[in-house]
Amino acid sequence: MIGRALRLRGERGSAVVEFTLVSVVLVAVFLAVVQFGFVIHVRNTLVACAAEGARHAANADRGLAEGEARTTALIGSALSPSLAGEVRSQTVSVNGVQMVEITV
């Protein structure tokens, strides 16, 4: 009986320490997953804005400058105007077909 009481007294408070150690790791993993989700969201949004700007520039009677302006406006409204710092466009030929390429 005395040995058991001494053993239980030695483990007293260990649940609090275990919870603290595990919760620190879980919070770090959770924040990493959230940050990864934000990065993927921004990347997908930038790709969609560039594709829409390229479609806009590829229409008849539209120029590359209009496609760049459209891309910049979409990025500014969807995310932040500071992310649209370098928007470049060019025409490329793929299998003999002229296409518009917009790089963000």
TABEL-V35111 format. One record per residue. N is the residue number from 1. PHI is phi in whole degrees, 0 to 359 (none if undefined). PSI is psi in degrees with one decimal (none if undefined). Layout:
n: (N & N)
phi: (PHI & PHI)
psi: (PSI & PSI)
//
This chain:
n: (1 & 2 & 3 & 4 & 5 & 6 & 7 & 8 & 9 & 10 & 11 & 12 & 13 & 14 & 15 & 16 & 17 & 18 & 19 & 20 & 21 & 22 & 23 & 24 & 25 & 26 & 27 & 28 & 29 & 30 & 31 & 32 & 33 & 34 & 35 & 36 & 37 & 38 & 39 & 40 & 41 & 42 & 43 & 44 & 45 & 46 & 47 & 48 & 49 & 50 & 51 & 52 & 53 & 54 & 55 & 56 & 57 & 58 & 59 & 60 & 61 & 62 & 63 & 64 & 65 & 66 & 67 & 68 & 69 & 70 & 71 & 72 & 73 & 74 & 75 & 76 & 77 & 78 & 79 & 80 & 81 & 82 & 83 & 84 & 85 & 86 & 87 & 88 & 89 & 90 & 91 & 92 & 93 & 94 & 95 & 96 & 97 & 98 & 99 & 100 & 101 & 102 & 103 & 104)
phi: (none & 291 & 298 & 293 & 295 & 292 & 294 & 294 & 293 & 289 & 265 & 295 & 85 & 289 & 294 & 294 & 293 & 298 & 298 & 297 & 295 & 289 & 293 & 297 & 293 & 295 & 295 & 297 & 295 & 298 & 295 & 295 & 294 & 296 & 297 & 299 & 297 & 296 & 297 & 296 & 298 & 296 & 299 & 296 & 294 & 296 & 296 & 294 & 294 & 294 & 294 & 293 & 295 & 293 & 298 & 296 & 288 & 280 & 295 & 298 & 63 & 238 & 250 & 295 & 296 & 292 & 294 & 296 & 296 & 295 & 298 & 298 & 295 & 294 & 295 & 297 & 279 & 275 & 239 & 202 & 299 & 291 & 281 & 262 & 295 & 241 & 244 & 237 & 225 & 202 & 261 & 233 & 250 & 241 & 54 & 82 & 254 & 283 & 229 & 258 & 242 & 244 & 248 & 249)
psi: (-42.2 & -39.5 & -39.4 & -39.8 & -39.0 & -39.1 & -42.2 & -36.5 & -31.9 & -25.0 & 3.4 & 129.4 & -0.4 & -26.7 & -36.9 & -42.4 & -44.2 & -42.6 & -42.3 & -46.3 & -42.9 & -39.8 & -34.2 & -43.7 & -42.9 & -39.8 & -41.3 & -43.1 & -42.0 & -45.6 & -35.2 & -41.0 & -41.4 & -44.0 & -41.9 & -40.0 & -40.3 & -41.4 & -45.0 & -39.8 & -46.2 & -42.5 & -47.8 & -37.6 & -42.2 & -39.7 & -42.3 & -39.6 & -40.9 & -38.9 & -40.9 & -39.5 & -37.8 & -40.3 & -40.3 & -42.4 & -26.9 & -14.7 & 157.3 & 143.1 & 27.8 & 146.1 & 175.2 & -35.9 & -36.3 & -35.8 & -40.6 & -42.5 & -39.7 & -43.6 & -45.4 & -41.9 & -41.6 & -41.8 & -41.6 & -37.4 & -31.2 & -40.9 & -86.3 & 139.3 & -24.1 & -21.9 & -12.6 & 32.3 & -45.9 & 96.4 & 116.4 & 148.7 & 155.2 & 160.5 & 137.1 & 155.3 & 120.4 & 112.0 & 39.4 & 2.5 & 128.2 & 129.1 & 159.1 & 131.0 & 125.2 & 128.4 & 129.5 & none)
//
